[in-house]
Amino acid sequence: MMTPRATTASPTNAAEPRALLSRRGLLKLGLGVGVVVAGAAGAAAWGLLRHRPAAPGRTVLSGDEVAVVAALAEAYFPRGNP
């Protein structure tokens, strides 16, 4: 038969600082924050990409973006420059 052991705090254990979060709690907090950040980034990307202007016949750039790229190309590579 085993006798229960007395659980008294020794003077050395009483002075030890106690952790605010356990390892499991810190893991849960870190994973939760990661999920929230990933969800917020996905929602922001979805919101930005959802309201793009229509560009018939183009699959990558919108009509405004094509005009900007054409102006940049004309500025960097003017006509008649060998």
Secondary structure by P-SEA (a helix, b strand, c coil): cccccccccccccccbbbbcccaaaaaaaaaaaaaaaaaaaaaaaaaaaaacccccccccccaaaaaaaaaaaaaacccccc
